[in-house]
Amino acid sequence: MIIEQSPIQNTQKFSLTSRLVNFLLAKLRLTNEPVVKVYRGFGTERHFLIHGHAFRRSALPRKNYRDSPLVNLLAVIRLFLVKPYPGACIRIRFNDQVMDVKAGADGYFRADFPLNQGVSPGWYTVRAELVSQTLTPEKMLAQGEGQILVPHPTRLICISDIDDTFLISHSATIAKRLLVLLTENAHSREPFAGVVDHYRLLAEAISGPHASNPFFYVSSSEWNLYDYILEFSRTNGLPDGVYWLSQLKLLSQVLQTGKTKHRTKFDRIVRIIETYPVQQFILLGDDSQEDPSIYESIVRHFPQQVRCVYIRRIRPKKQAQTQELLDKIEAAGVSCCYFSNSTEAHQHSVQIGLVAS
């Protein structure tokens, strides 16, 4: 004999499941409400590059930083429990201008936003709205704001990697990288000794009064870690700047964190250089992954726009290969510094006239 469940029983079962899911999400500080997140972008007096993600599920901002490996583990894991909003309609607003763009399959959107009226150097706020196209009339499901940098016309722009360039990450060894990522937090992790002082000096190098050289942080770390990295940078006093990370990853891909196609990093750096054709660039990275190869390619394509290259020595086994690439860069007329300690990098900046002794 088959006994069918009544609609009331099914509703109660669904309600209990839903309540349990919502309880677990709340404990992990996740929200199932639609969210649109706008990252820091950049542009010129006539054009903005605006980008972000639309989410169906996302992590709420972390408020407390306790020195507990378990708390830190859960705090990082939830960053990979996000659920993108594929194909979302995003409406971008700046002043009286409006542009609609569609998010990709991973919820990522990017807008090349021409400006009707020119703007002066500084930071500008743009708004993005997640708009439902299945409801009539249209309904705004979520909105977010982001900052766009229009740099001052200084002579120099700095482009820096993140992991193992200023943030100790052990990127060359996946087990060590995961251990520090999953058990530490943005307040307990540390930068390399002397790196913050060096970056601050580069931000002010021959920049002129009332202006500083902009910093772009371009990394193979995924967008999941955007707030984590931003909080680390703020806590440690790194120069304010624009962060351009890599493709979002889900929990099943967490073992691949920090691993991405390095061609995309090259393309992102090219986009920055082409946006500012009259400036020269300082490139900062390390030898744990592909920075030396990427920077050598950048110098081949833009030999007149690269002022100098800094590579932190992390992997002894890659020293010969890295030195060969740096020799090619120097043969193209670009000064290099292959260093173990930021004091060496600082001294090099003094020697080539970037900063005072």
Buried (B, 14 or more C-beta within 10 A) or exposed (E): EEEEEEEEEEEEEEEEEEEEEEEEBEEBBBBBEBBBBBBBBBBBEEBBBBBBBBBBBBBEEBEEBEEEBEBBBBBBBBBBBBEBBBEBBBBBBBEEBEBEBEBBEBBBBBBEBEBEEEBEBEEBEBBBBBBBEEEEEEEEBBBBEBBBBBBBEBEBBBBBBBBBBBBBBBBBEBEEBBEBBBBBBBBBBEBBEBBBEBBBBBBBBEBEEEEBBBBBBBBBBBBBBBBBBBBBBEBBEBBBBBBBBBBBBBEEBBEEBBBBEBEBBBEBBBBBBEBBEEBBBBBBBBBBBBBBBBBBBBBEEBEEBBBBBBBBBBBEEBEEEBBEBBEBBBEEEBBBBBBEBBEBBBBBBEEEEBBEE
